[in-house]
Amino acid sequence: MQKDTQMDIIADYYMALGKYSPNEKYSESNSRVYTSPENDCWLVLERKGDQL
């Protein structure tokens, strides 16, 4: 499974719960940041390498 696909699955899970939404301000090419409007929690998904 591709790393981006794995990150998409994790992000979709948390967004489906309605707790996190993408935050483009802090996201970069190798990491995605999701924030929760209800509290000060952040979810950061980051690629660490190409090996599975």
mmCIF entry with sequence, helices, sheets and N, C-alpha, C, O atoms, coordinates in Angstrom:
data_MODEL
# 
_entry.id   MODEL 
# 
_entity.id                         1 
_entity.type                       polymer 
_entity.pdbx_number_of_molecules   1 
# 
_entity_poly.entity_id                      1 
_entity_poly.type                           'polypeptide(L)' 
_entity_poly.nstd_linkage                   no 
_entity_poly.nstd_monomer                   no 
_entity_poly.pdbx_seq_one_letter_code       MQKDTQMDIIADYYMALGKYSPNEKYSESNSRVYTSPENDCWLVLERKGDQL 
_entity_poly.pdbx_seq_one_letter_code_can   MQKDTQMDIIADYYMALGKYSPNEKYSESNSRVYTSPENDCWLVLERKGDQL 
_entity_poly.pdbx_strand_id                 A 
# 
loop_
_entity_poly_seq.entity_id 
_entity_poly_seq.num 
_entity_poly_seq.mon_id 
_entity_poly_seq.hetero 
1 1  MET n 
1 2  GLN n 
1 3  LYS n 
1 4  ASP n 
1 5  THR n 
1 6  GLN n 
1 7  MET n 
1 8  ASP n 
1 9  ILE n 
1 10 ILE n 
1 11 ALA n 
1 12 ASP n 
1 13 TYR n 
1 14 TYR n 
1 15 MET n 
1 16 ALA n 
1 17 LEU n 
1 18 GLY n 
1 19 LYS n 
1 20 TYR n 
1 21 SER n 
1 22 PRO n 
1 23 ASN n 
1 24 GLU n 
1 25 LYS n 
1 26 TYR n 
1 27 SER n 
1 28 GLU n 
1 29 SER n 
1 30 ASN n 
1 31 SER n 
1 32 ARG n 
1 33 VAL n 
1 34 TYR n 
1 35 THR n 
1 36 SER n 
1 37 PRO n 
1 38 GLU n 
1 39 ASN n 
1 40 ASP n 
1 41 CYS n 
1 42 TRP n 
1 43 LEU n 
1 44 VAL n 
1 45 LEU n 
1 46 GLU n 
1 47 ARG n 
1 48 LYS n 
1 49 GLY n 
1 50 ASP n 
1 51 GLN n 
1 52 LEU n 
# 
_struct_asym.id          A 
_struct_asym.entity_id   1 
# 
_struct_conf.conf_type_id            HELX_P 
_struct_conf.id                      HELX_P1 
_struct_conf.pdbx_PDB_helix_id       AA1 
_struct_conf.beg_label_comp_id       LYS 
_struct_conf.beg_label_asym_id       A 
_struct_conf.beg_label_seq_id        3 
_struct_conf.pdbx_beg_PDB_ins_code   ? 
_struct_conf.end_label_comp_id       ALA 
_struct_conf.end_label_asym_id       A 
_struct_conf.end_label_seq_id        16 
_struct_conf.pdbx_end_PDB_ins_code   ? 
_struct_conf.beg_auth_comp_id        LYS 
_struct_conf.beg_auth_asym_id        A 
_struct_conf.beg_auth_seq_id         3 
_struct_conf.end_auth_comp_id        ALA 
_struct_conf.end_auth_asym_id        A 
_struct_conf.end_auth_seq_id         16 
_struct_conf.pdbx_PDB_helix_class    1 
_struct_conf.details                 ? 
_struct_conf.pdbx_PDB_helix_length   14 
# 
_struct_conf_type.id          HELX_P 
_struct_conf_type.criteria    ? 
_struct_conf_type.reference   ? 
# 
_struct_sheet.id               AA1 
_struct_sheet.type             ? 
_struct_sheet.number_strands   3 
_struct_sheet.details          ? 
# 
loop_
_struct_sheet_order.sheet_id 
_struct_sheet_order.range_id_1 
_struct_sheet_order.range_id_2 
_struct_sheet_order.offset 
_struct_sheet_order.sense 
AA1 1 2 ? anti-parallel 
AA1 2 3 ? anti-parallel 
# 
loop_
_struct_sheet_range.sheet_id 
_struct_sheet_range.id 
_struct_sheet_range.beg_label_comp_id 
_struct_sheet_range.beg_label_asym_id 
_struct_sheet_range.beg_label_seq_id 
_struct_sheet_range.pdbx_beg_PDB_ins_code 
_struct_sheet_range.end_label_comp_id 
_struct_sheet_range.end_label_asym_id 
_struct_sheet_range.end_label_seq_id 
_struct_sheet_range.pdbx_end_PDB_ins_code 
_struct_sheet_range.beg_auth_comp_id 
_struct_sheet_range.beg_auth_asym_id 
_struct_sheet_range.beg_auth_seq_id 
_struct_sheet_range.end_auth_comp_id 
_struct_sheet_range.end_auth_asym_id 
_struct_sheet_range.end_auth_seq_id 
AA1 1 SER A 21 ? PRO A 22 ? SER A 21 PRO A 22 
AA1 2 SER A 31 ? THR A 35 ? SER A 31 THR A 35 
AA1 3 TRP A 42 ? GLU A 46 ? TRP A 42 GLU A 46 
# 
loop_
_atom_site.group_PDB 
_atom_site.id 
_atom_site.type_symbol 
_atom_site.label_atom_id 
_atom_site.label_alt_id 
_atom_site.label_comp_id 
_atom_site.label_asym_id 
_atom_site.label_entity_id 
_atom_site.label_seq_id 
_atom_site.pdbx_PDB_ins_code 
_atom_site.Cartn_x 
_atom_site.Cartn_y 
_atom_site.Cartn_z 
_atom_site.occupancy 
_atom_site.B_iso_or_equiv 
_atom_site.pdbx_formal_charge 
_atom_site.auth_seq_id 
_atom_site.auth_comp_id 
_atom_site.auth_asym_id 
_atom_site.auth_atom_id 
_atom_site.pdbx_PDB_model_num 
ATOM 1   N N  . MET A 1 1  ? 0.849   -1.175 0.000  1.00 0.00 ? 1  MET A N  1 
ATOM 2   C CA . MET A 1 1  ? 0.000   0.000  0.000  1.00 0.00 ? 1  MET A CA 1 
ATOM 3   C C  . MET A 1 1  ? 0.896   1.241  0.000  1.00 0.00 ? 1  MET A C  1 
ATOM 4   O O  . MET A 1 1  ? 1.886   1.303  0.729  1.00 0.00 ? 1  MET A O  1 
ATOM 5   N N  . GLN A 1 2  ? 0.548   2.198  -0.802 1.00 0.00 ? 2  GLN A N  1 
ATOM 6   C CA . GLN A 1 2  ? 1.311   3.429  -0.893 1.00 0.00 ? 2  GLN A CA 1 
ATOM 7   C C  . GLN A 1 2  ? 1.172   4.241  0.388  1.00 0.00 ? 2  GLN A C  1 
ATOM 8   O O  . GLN A 1 2  ? 0.137   4.194  1.052  1.00 0.00 ? 2  GLN A O  1 
ATOM 9   N N  . LYS A 1 3  ? 2.218   4.986  0.731  1.00 0.00 ? 3  LYS A N  1 
ATOM 10  C CA . LYS A 1 3  ? 2.193   5.807  1.938  1.00 0.00 ? 3  LYS A CA 1 
ATOM 11  C C  . LYS A 1 3  ? 1.068   6.836  1.899  1.00 0.00 ? 3  LYS A C  1 
ATOM 12  O O  . LYS A 1 3  ? 0.401   7.057  2.910  1.00 0.00 ? 3  LYS A O  1 
ATOM 13  N N  . ASP A 1 4  ? 0.845   7.473  0.737  1.00 0.00 ? 4  ASP A N  1 
ATOM 14  C CA . ASP A 1 4  ? -0.228  8.464  0.640  1.00 0.00 ? 4  ASP A CA 1 
ATOM 15  C C  . ASP A 1 4  ? -1.588  7.824  0.852  1.00 0.00 ? 4  ASP A C  1 
ATOM 16  O O  . ASP A 1 4  ? -2.475  8.435  1.449  1.00 0.00 ? 4  ASP A O  1 
ATOM 17  N N  . THR A 1 5  ? -1.760  6.605  0.374  1.00 0.00 ? 5  THR A N  1 
ATOM 18  C CA . THR A 1 5  ? -3.024  5.898  0.557  1.00 0.00 ? 5  THR A CA 1 
ATOM 19  C C  . THR A 1 5  ? -3.250  5.599  2.030  1.00 0.00 ? 5  THR A C  1 
ATOM 20  O O  . THR A 1 5  ? -4.370  5.732  2.525  1.00 0.00 ? 5  THR A O  1 
ATOM 21  N N  . GLN A 1 6  ? -2.203  5.199  2.733  1.00 0.00 ? 6  GLN A N  1 
ATOM 22  C CA . GLN A 1 6  ? -2.314  4.945  4.163  1.00 0.00 ? 6  GLN A CA 1 
ATOM 23  C C  . GLN A 1 6  ? -2.703  6.225  4.904  1.00 0.00 ? 6  GLN A C  1 
ATOM 24  O O  . GLN A 1 6  ? -3.554  6.193  5.793  1.00 0.00 ? 6  GLN A O  1 
ATOM 25  N N  . MET A 1 7  ? -2.089  7.338  4.545  1.00 0.00 ? 7  MET A N  1 
ATOM 26  C CA . MET A 1 7  ? -2.403  8.614  5.180  1.00 0.00 ? 7  MET A CA 1 
ATOM 27  C C  . MET A 1 7  ? -3.847  9.017  4.875  1.00 0.00 ? 7  MET A C  1 
ATOM 28  O O  . MET A 1 7  ? -4.531  9.569  5.737  1.00 0.00 ? 7  MET A O  1 
ATOM 29  N N  . ASP A 1 8  ? -4.313  8.745  3.657  1.00 0.00 ? 8  ASP A N  1 
ATOM 30  C CA . ASP A 1 8  ? -5.697  9.066  3.288  1.00 0.00 ? 8  ASP A CA 1 
ATOM 31  C C  . ASP A 1 8  ? -6.691  8.271  4.129  1.00 0.00 ? 8  ASP A C  1 
ATOM 32  O O  . ASP A 1 8  ? -7.710  8.810  4.563  1.00 0.00 ? 8  ASP A O  1 
ATOM 33  N N  . ILE A 1 9  ? -6.400  6.996  4.358  1.00 0.00 ? 9  ILE A N  1 
ATOM 34  C CA . ILE A 1 9  ? -7.289  6.142  5.152  1.00 0.00 ? 9  ILE A CA 1 
ATOM 35  C C  . ILE A 1 9  ? -7.385  6.660  6.587  1.00 0.00 ? 9  ILE A C  1 
ATOM 36  O O  . ILE A 1 9  ? -8.478  6.738  7.147  1.00 0.00 ? 9  ILE A O  1 
ATOM 37  N N  . ILE A 1 10 ? -6.252  7.011  7.176  1.00 0.00 ? 10 ILE A N  1 
ATOM 38  C CA . ILE A 1 10 ? -6.245  7.523  8.548  1.00 0.00 ? 10 ILE A CA 1 
ATOM 39  C C  . ILE A 1 10 ? -6.983  8.857  8.619  1.00 0.00 ? 10 ILE A C  1 
ATOM 40  O O  . ILE A 1 10 ? -7.795  9.068  9.521  1.00 0.00 ? 10 ILE A O  1 
ATOM 41  N N  . ALA A 1 11 ? -6.710  9.752  7.683  1.00 0.00 ? 11 ALA A N  1 
ATOM 42  C CA . ALA A 1 11 ? -7.360  11.066 7.668  1.00 0.00 ? 11 ALA A CA 1 
ATOM 43  C C  . ALA A 1 11 ? -8.865  10.926 7.469  1.00 0.00 ? 11 ALA A C  1 
ATOM 44  O O  . ALA A 1 11 ? -9.644  11.606 8.136  1.00 0.00 ? 11 ALA A O  1 
ATOM 45  N N  . ASP A 1 12 ? -9.276  10.052 6.560  1.00 0.00 ? 12 ASP A N  1 
ATOM 46  C CA . ASP A 1 12 ? -10.710 9.841  6.314  1.00 0.00 ? 12 ASP A CA 1 
ATOM 47  C C  . ASP A 1 12 ? -11.425 9.352  7.569  1.00 0.00 ? 12 ASP A C  1 
ATOM 48  O O  . ASP A 1 12 ? -12.556 9.755  7.845  1.00 0.00 ? 12 ASP A O  1 
ATOM 49  N N  . TYR A 1 13 ? -10.764 8.486  8.325  1.00 0.00 ? 13 TYR A N  1 
ATOM 50  C CA . TYR A 1 13 ? -11.357 7.972  9.562  1.00 0.00 ? 13 TYR A CA 1 
ATOM 51  C C  . TYR A 1 13 ? -11.643 9.111  10.545 1.00 0.00 ? 13 TYR A C  1 
ATOM 52  O O  . TYR A 1 13 ? -12.754 9.226  11.062 1.00 0.00 ? 13 TYR A O  1 
ATOM 53  N N  . TYR A 1 14 ? -10.648 9.938  10.795 1.00 0.00 ? 14 TYR A N  1 
ATOM 54  C CA . TYR A 1 14 ? -10.824 11.027 11.761 1.00 0.00 ? 14 TYR A CA 1 
ATOM 55  C C  . TYR A 1 14 ? -11.769 12.109 11.258 1.00 0.00 ? 14 TYR A C  1 
ATOM 56  O O  . TYR A 1 14 ? -12.494 12.706 12.053 1.00 0.00 ? 14 TYR A O  1 
ATOM 57  N N  . MET A 1 15 ? -11.776 12.374 9.964  1.00 0.00 ? 15 MET A N  1 
ATOM 58  C CA . MET A 1 15 ? -12.703 13.366 9.422  1.00 0.00 ? 15 MET A CA 1 
ATOM 59  C C  . MET A 1 15 ? -14.133 12.836 9.468  1.00 0.00 ? 15 MET A C  1 
ATOM 60  O O  . MET A 1 15 ? -15.071 13.610 9.660  1.00 0.00 ? 15 MET A O  1 
ATOM 61  N N  . ALA A 1 16 ? -14.310 11.526 9.293  1.00 0.00 ? 16 ALA A N  1 
ATOM 62  C CA . ALA A 1 16 ? -15.651 10.931 9.356  1.00 0.00 ? 16 ALA A CA 1 
ATOM 63  C C  . ALA A 1 16 ? -16.233 11.032 10.759 1.00 0.00 ? 16 ALA A C  1 
ATOM 64  O O  . ALA A 1 16 ? -17.451 11.110 10.921 1.00 0.00 ? 16 ALA A O  1 
ATOM 65  N N  . LEU A 1 17 ? -15.386 11.032 11.759 1.00 0.00 ? 17 LEU A N  1 
ATOM 66  C CA . LEU A 1 17 ? -15.848 11.210 13.125 1.00 0.00 ? 17 LEU A CA 1 
ATOM 67  C C  . LEU A 1 17 ? -16.324 12.640 13.367 1.00 0.00 ? 17 LEU A C  1 
ATOM 68  O O  . LEU A 1 17 ? -17.005 12.916 14.354 1.00 0.00 ? 17 LEU A O  1 
ATOM 69  N N  . GLY A 1 18 ? -15.963 13.540 12.466 1.00 0.00 ? 18 GLY A N  1 
ATOM 70  C CA . GLY A 1 18 ? -16.372 14.930 12.586 1.00 0.00 ? 18 GLY A CA 1 
ATOM 71  C C  . GLY A 1 18 ? -15.534 15.732 13.558 1.00 0.00 ? 18 GLY A C  1 
ATOM 72  O O  . GLY A 1 18 ? -15.934 16.817 13.981 1.00 0.00 ? 18 GLY A O  1 
ATOM 73  N N  . LYS A 1 19 ? -14.379 15.210 13.912 1.00 0.00 ? 19 LYS A N  1 
ATOM 74  C CA . LYS A 1 19 ? -13.560 15.890 14.914 1.00 0.00 ? 19 LYS A CA 1 
ATOM 75  C C  . LYS A 1 19 ? -12.441 16.726 14.306 1.00 0.00 ? 19 LYS A C  1 
ATOM 76  O O  . LYS A 1 19 ? -12.004 17.698 14.923 1.00 0.00 ? 19 LYS A O  1 
ATOM 77  N N  . TYR A 1 20 ? -11.975 16.382 13.138 1.00 0.00 ? 20 TYR A N  1 
ATOM 78  C CA . TYR A 1 20 ? -10.828 17.070 12.554 1.00 0.00 ? 20 TYR A CA 1 
ATOM 79  C C  . TYR A 1 20 ? -11.130 17.523 11.135 1.00 0.00 ? 20 TYR A C  1 
ATOM 80  O O  . TYR A 1 20 ? -11.884 16.878 10.407 1.00 0.00 ? 20 TYR A O  1 
ATOM 81  N N  . SER A 1 21 ? -10.526 18.644 10.756 1.00 0.00 ? 21 SER A N  1 
ATOM 82  C CA . SER A 1 21 ? -10.643 19.128 9.386  1.00 0.00 ? 21 SER A CA 1 
ATOM 83  C C  . SER A 1 21 ? -9.249  19.542 8.916  1.00 0.00 ? 21 SER A C  1 
ATOM 84  O O  . SER A 1 21 ? -8.419  19.942 9.732  1.00 0.00 ? 21 SER A O  1 
ATOM 85  N N  . PRO A 1 22 ? -8.981  19.452 7.599  1.00 0.00 ? 22 PRO A N  1 
ATOM 86  C CA . PRO A 1 22 ? -7.658  19.798 7.083  1.00 0.00 ? 22 PRO A CA 1 
ATOM 87  C C  . PRO A 1 22 ? -7.301  21.253 7.383  1.00 0.00 ? 22 PRO A C  1 
ATOM 88  O O  . PRO A 1 22 ? -8.154  22.139 7.333  1.00 0.00 ? 22 PRO A O  1 
ATOM 89  N N  . ASN A 1 23 ? -6.044  21.477 7.692  1.00 0.00 ? 23 ASN A N  1 
ATOM 90  C CA . ASN A 1 23 ? -5.546  22.823 7.946  1.00 0.00 ? 23 ASN A CA 1 
ATOM 91  C C  . ASN A 1 23 ? -4.408  23.080 6.965  1.00 0.00 ? 23 ASN A C  1 
ATOM 92  O O  . ASN A 1 23 ? -3.273  22.660 7.192  1.00 0.00 ? 23 ASN A O  1 
ATOM 93  N N  . GLU A 1 24 ? -4.720  23.767 5.883  1.00 0.00 ? 24 GLU A N  1 
ATOM 94  C CA . GLU A 1 24 ? -3.735  24.016 4.826  1.00 0.00 ? 24 GLU A CA 1 
ATOM 95  C C  . GLU A 1 24 ? -2.631  24.968 5.264  1.00 0.00 ? 24 GLU A C  1 
ATOM 96  O O  . GLU A 1 24 ? -1.538  24.942 4.698  1.00 0.00 ? 24 GLU A O  1 
ATOM 97  N N  . LYS A 1 25 ? -2.891  25.792 6.245  1.00 0.00 ? 25 LYS A N  1 
ATOM 98  C CA . LYS A 1 25 ? -1.898  26.760 6.702  1.00 0.00 ? 25 LYS A CA 1 
ATOM 99  C C  . LYS A 1 25 ? -0.641  26.067 7.235  1.00 0.00 ? 25 LYS A C  1 
ATOM 100 O O  . LYS A 1 25 ? 0.469   26.547 7.006  1.00 0.00 ? 25 LYS A O  1 
ATOM 101 N N  . TYR A 1 26 ? -0.801  24.964 7.930  1.00 0.00 ? 26 TYR A N  1 
ATOM 102 C CA . TYR A 1 26 ? 0.326   24.285 8.555  1.00 0.00 ? 26 TYR A CA 1 
ATOM 103 C C  . TYR A 1 26 ? 0.770   23.021 7.816  1.00 0.00 ? 26 TYR A C  1 
ATOM 104 O O  . TYR A 1 26 ? 1.812   22.456 8.146  1.00 0.00 ? 26 TYR A O  1 
ATOM 105 N N  . SER A 1 27 ? 0.011   22.575 6.838  1.00 0.00 ? 27 SER A N  1 
ATOM 106 C CA . SER A 1 27 ? 0.371   21.379 6.082  1.00 0.00 ? 27 SER A CA 1 
ATOM 107 C C  . SER A 1 27 ? 1.510   21.696 5.112  1.00 0.00 ? 27 SER A C  1 
ATOM 108 O O  . SER A 1 27 ? 1.634   22.814 4.611  1.00 0.00 ? 27 SER A O  1 
ATOM 109 N N  . GLU A 1 28 ? 2.333   20.681 4.863  1.00 0.00 ? 28 GLU A N  1 
ATOM 110 C CA . GLU A 1 28 ? 3.447   20.793 3.917  1.00 0.00 ? 28 GLU A CA 1 
ATOM 111 C C  . GLU A 1 28 ? 3.395   19.605 2.969  1.00 0.00 ? 28 GLU A C  1 
ATOM 112 O O  . GLU A 1 28 ? 2.468   18.798 3.032  1.00 0.00 ? 28 GLU A O  1 
ATOM 113 N N  . SER A 1 29 ? 4.376   19.496 2.101  1.00 0.00 ? 29 SER A N  1 
ATOM 114 C CA . SER A 1 29 ? 4.364   18.418 1.116  1.00 0.00 ? 29 SER A CA 1 
ATOM 115 C C  . SER A 1 29 ? 4.543   17.044 1.747  1.00 0.00 ? 29 SER A C  1 
ATOM 116 O O  . SER A 1 29 ? 4.006   16.064 1.231  1.00 0.00 ? 29 SER A O  1 
ATOM 117 N N  . ASN A 1 30 ? 5.281   16.942 2.849  1.00 0.00 ? 30 ASN A N  1 
ATOM 118 C CA . ASN A 1 30 ? 5.518   15.634 3.472  1.00 0.00 ? 30 ASN A CA 1 
ATOM 119 C C  . ASN A 1 30 ? 4.683   15.403 4.725  1.00 0.00 ? 30 ASN A C  1 
ATOM 120 O O  . ASN A 1 30 ? 4.800   14.352 5.354  1.00 0.00 ? 30 ASN A O  1 
ATOM 121 N N  . SER A 1 31 ? 3.842   16.366 5.100  1.00 0.00 ? 31 SER A N  1 
ATOM 122 C CA . SER A 1 31 ? 2.987   16.180 6.272  1.00 0.00 ? 31 SER A CA 1 
ATOM 123 C C  . SER A 1 31 ? 1.657   16.881 6.068  1.00 0.00 ? 31 SER A C  1 
ATOM 124 O O  . SER A 1 31 ? 1.562   17.891 5.371  1.00 0.00 ? 31 SER A O  1 
ATOM 125 N N  . ARG A 1 32 ? 0.646   16.326 6.686  1.00 0.00 ? 32 ARG A N  1 
ATOM 126 C CA . ARG A 1 32 ? -0.689  16.908 6.641  1.00 0.00 ? 32 ARG A CA 1 
ATOM 127 C C  . ARG A 1 32 ? -1.119  17.211 8.062  1.00 0.00 ? 32 ARG A C  1 
ATOM 128 O O  . ARG A 1 32 ? -0.923  16.397 8.964  1.00 0.00 ? 32 ARG A O  1 
ATOM 129 N N  . VAL A 1 33 ? -1.701  18.371 8.259  1.00 0.00 ? 33 VAL A N  1 
ATOM 130 C CA . VAL A 1 33 ? -2.146  18.783 9.583  1.00 0.00 ? 33 VAL A CA 1 
ATOM 131 C C  . VAL A 1 33 ? -3.662  18.936 9.561  1.00 0.00 ? 33 VAL A C  1 
ATOM 132 O O  . VAL A 1 33 ? -4.234  19.553 8.662  1.00 0.00 ? 33 VAL A O  1 
ATOM 133 N N  . TYR A 1 34 ? -4.291  18.361 10.570 1.00 0.00 ? 34 TYR A N  1 
ATOM 134 C CA . TYR A 1 34 ? -5.736  18.467 10.749 1.00 0.00 ? 34 TYR A CA 1 
ATOM 135 C C  . TYR A 1 34 ? -5.969  19.047 12.130 1.00 0.00 ? 34 TYR A C  1 
ATOM 136 O O  . TYR A 1 34 ? -5.299  18.661 13.088 1.00 0.00 ? 34 TYR A O  1 
ATOM 137 N N  . THR A 1 35 ? -6.902  19.960 12.241 1.00 0.00 ? 35 THR A N  1 
ATOM 138 C CA . THR A 1 35 ? -7.197  20.579 13.534 1.00 0.00 ? 35 THR A CA 1 
ATOM 139 C C  . THR A 1 35 ? -8.651  20.346 13.902 1.00 0.00 ? 35 THR A C  1 
ATOM 140 O O  . THR A 1 35 ? -9.503  20.082 13.053 1.00 0.00 ? 35 THR A O  1 
ATOM 141 N N  . SER A 1 36 ? -8.901  20.454 15.192 1.00 0.00 ? 36 SER A N  1 
ATOM 142 C CA . SER A 1 36 ? -10.245 20.286 15.711 1.00 0.00 ? 36 SER A CA 1 
ATOM 143 C C  . SER A 1 36 ? -10.768 21.645 16.164 1.00 0.00 ? 36 SER A C  1 
ATOM 144 O O  . SER A 1 36 ? -10.140 22.293 17.000 1.00 0.00 ? 36 SER A O  1 
ATOM 145 N N  . PRO A 1 37 ? -11.894 22.084 15.634 1.00 0.00 ? 37 PRO A N  1 
ATOM 146 C CA . PRO A 1 37 ? -12.442 23.379 16.050 1.00 0.00 ? 37 PRO A CA 1 
ATOM 147 C C  . PRO A 1 37 ? -12.982 23.362 17.478 1.00 0.00 ? 37 PRO A C  1 
ATOM 148 O O  . PRO A 1 37 ? -13.162 24.417 18.087 1.00 0.00 ? 37 PRO A O  1 
ATOM 149 N N  . GLU A 1 38 ? -13.241 22.176 18.011 1.00 0.00 ? 38 GLU A N  1 
ATOM 150 C CA . GLU A 1 38 ? -13.817 22.050 19.354 1.00 0.00 ? 38 GLU A CA 1 
ATOM 151 C C  . GLU A 1 38 ? -12.790 22.248 20.470 1.00 0.00 ? 38 GLU A C  1 
ATOM 152 O O  . GLU A 1 38 ? -13.136 22.678 21.571 1.00 0.00 ? 38 GLU A O  1 
ATOM 153 N N  . ASN A 1 39 ? -11.530 21.935 20.180 1.00 0.00 ? 39 ASN A N  1 
ATOM 154 C CA . ASN A 1 39 ? -10.492 22.066 21.205 1.00 0.00 ? 39 ASN A CA 1 
ATOM 155 C C  . ASN A 1 39 ? -9.161  22.364 20.524 1.00 0.00 ? 39 ASN A C  1 
ATOM 156 O O  . ASN A 1 39 ? -9.121  22.582 19.313 1.00 0.00 ? 39 ASN A O  1 
ATOM 157 N N  . ASP A 1 40 ? -8.101  22.376 21.268 1.00 0.00 ? 40 ASP A N  1 
ATOM 158 C CA . ASP A 1 40 ? -6.788  22.722 20.725 1.00 0.00 ? 40 ASP A CA 1 
ATOM 159 C C  . ASP A 1 40 ? -5.986  21.508 20.271 1.00 0.00 ? 40 ASP A C  1 
ATOM 160 O O  . ASP A 1 40 ? -4.756  21.540 20.320 1.00 0.00 ? 40 ASP A O  1 
ATOM 161 N N  . CYS A 1 41 ? -6.640  20.448 19.835 1.00 0.00 ? 41 CYS A N  1 
ATOM 162 C CA . CYS A 1 41 ? -5.954  19.231 19.402 1.00 0.00 ? 41 CYS A CA 1 
ATOM 163 C C  . CYS A 1 41 ? -5.591  19.304 17.929 1.00 0.00 ? 41 CYS A C  1 
ATOM 164 O O  . CYS A 1 41 ? -6.349  19.825 17.112 1.00 0.00 ? 41 CYS A O  1 
ATOM 165 N N  . TRP A 1 42 ? -4.428  18.776 17.607 1.00 0.00 ? 42 TRP A N  1 
ATOM 166 C CA . TRP A 1 42 ? -3.973  18.670 16.227 1.00 0.00 ? 42 TRP A CA 1 
ATOM 167 C C  . TRP A 1 42 ? -3.708  17.211 15.922 1.00 0.00 ? 42 TRP A C  1 
ATOM 168 O O  . TRP A 1 42 ? -3.254  16.457 16.783 1.00 0.00 ? 42 TRP A O  1 
ATOM 169 N N  . LEU A 1 43 ? -3.993  16.818 14.694 1.00 0.00 ? 43 LEU A N  1 
ATOM 170 C CA . LEU A 1 43 ? -3.627  15.502 14.184 1.00 0.00 ? 43 LEU A CA 1 
ATOM 171 C C  . LEU A 1 43 ? -2.629  15.751 13.066 1.00 0.00 ? 43 LEU A C  1 
ATOM 172 O O  . LEU A 1 43 ? -2.947  16.425 12.086 1.00 0.00 ? 43 LEU A O  1 
ATOM 173 N N  . VAL A 1 44 ? -1.416  15.209 13.208 1.00 0.00 ? 44 VAL A N  1 
ATOM 174 C CA . VAL A 1 44 ? -0.374  15.420 12.202 1.00 0.00 ? 44 VAL A CA 1 
ATOM 175 C C  . VAL A 1 44 ? -0.009  14.066 11.598 1.00 0.00 ? 44 VAL A C  1 
ATOM 176 O O  . VAL A 1 44 ? 0.413   13.155 12.310 1.00 0.00 ? 44 VAL A O  1 
ATOM 177 N N  . LEU A 1 45 ? -0.172  13.941 10.294 1.00 0.00 ? 45 LEU A N  1 
ATOM 178 C CA . LEU A 1 45 ? 0.227   12.738 9.572  1.00 0.00 ? 45 LEU A CA 1 
ATOM 179 C C  . LEU A 1 45 ? 1.467   13.090 8.768  1.00 0.00 ? 45 LEU A C  1 
ATOM 180 O O  . LEU A 1 45 ? 1.458   14.030 7.972  1.00 0.00 ? 45 LEU A O  1 
ATOM 181 N N  . GLU A 1 46 ? 2.540   12.325 8.983  1.00 0.00 ? 46 GLU A N  1 
ATOM 182 C CA . GLU A 1 46 ? 3.815   12.668 8.390  1.00 0.00 ? 46 GLU A CA 1 
ATOM 183 C C  . GLU A 1 46 ? 4.469   11.419 7.820  1.00 0.00 ? 46 GLU A C  1 
ATOM 184 O O  . GLU A 1 46 ? 4.495   10.373 8.469  1.00 0.00 ? 46 GLU A O  1 
ATOM 185 N N  . ARG A 1 47 ? 4.998   11.529 6.604  1.00 0.00 ? 47 ARG A N  1 
ATOM 186 C CA . ARG A 1 47 ? 5.747   10.435 6.000  1.00 0.00 ? 47 ARG A CA 1 
ATOM 187 C C  . ARG A 1 47 ? 7.149   10.413 6.582  1.00 0.00 ? 47 ARG A C  1 
ATOM 188 O O  . ARG A 1 47 ? 7.856   11.421 6.564  1.00 0.00 ? 47 ARG A O  1 
ATOM 189 N N  . LYS A 1 48 ? 7.543   9.263  7.094  1.00 0.00 ? 48 LYS A N  1 
ATOM 190 C CA . LYS A 1 48 ? 8.874   9.129  7.702  1.00 0.00 ? 48 LYS A CA 1 
ATOM 191 C C  . LYS A 1 48 ? 9.872   8.450  6.769  1.00 0.00 ? 48 LYS A C  1 
ATOM 192 O O  . LYS A 1 48 ? 11.079  8.606  6.954  1.00 0.00 ? 48 LYS A O  1 
ATOM 193 N N  . GLY A 1 49 ? 9.402   7.705  5.778  1.00 0.00 ? 49 GLY A N  1 
ATOM 194 C CA . GLY A 1 49 ? 10.300  7.017  4.877  1.00 0.00 ? 49 GLY A CA 1 
ATOM 195 C C  . GLY A 1 49 ? 9.521   6.260  3.822  1.00 0.00 ? 49 GLY A C  1 
ATOM 196 O O  . GLY A 1 49 ? 8.291   6.253  3.837  1.00 0.00 ? 49 GLY A O  1 
ATOM 197 N N  . ASP A 1 50 ? 10.235  5.624  2.904  1.00 0.00 ? 50 ASP A N  1 
ATOM 198 C CA . ASP A 1 50 ? 9.604   4.915  1.817  1.00 0.00 ? 50 ASP A CA 1 
ATOM 199 C C  . ASP A 1 50 ? 9.442   3.427  2.092  1.00 0.00 ? 50 ASP A C  1 
ATOM 200 O O  . ASP A 1 50 ? 8.768   2.735  1.329  1.00 0.00 ? 50 ASP A O  1 
ATOM 201 N N  . GLN A 1 51 ? 10.042  2.920  3.161  1.00 0.00 ? 51 GLN A N  1 
ATOM 202 C CA . GLN A 1 51 ? 9.936   1.504  3.466  1.00 0.00 ? 51 GLN A CA 1 
ATOM 203 C C  . GLN A 1 51 ? 8.619   1.214  4.169  1.00 0.00 ? 51 GLN A C  1 
ATOM 204 O O  . GLN A 1 51 ? 8.114   2.033  4.936  1.00 0.00 ? 51 GLN A O  1 
ATOM 205 N N  . LEU A 1 52 ? 8.070   0.032  3.896  1.00 0.00 ? 52 LEU A N  1 
ATOM 206 C CA . LEU A 1 52 ? 6.831   -0.394 4.562  1.00 0.00 ? 52 LEU A CA 1 
ATOM 207 C C  . LEU A 1 52 ? 7.147   -1.172 5.801  1.00 0.00 ? 52 LEU A C  1 
ATOM 208 O O  . LEU A 1 52 ? 6.236   -1.616 6.500  1.00 0.00 ? 52 LEU A O  1 
# 
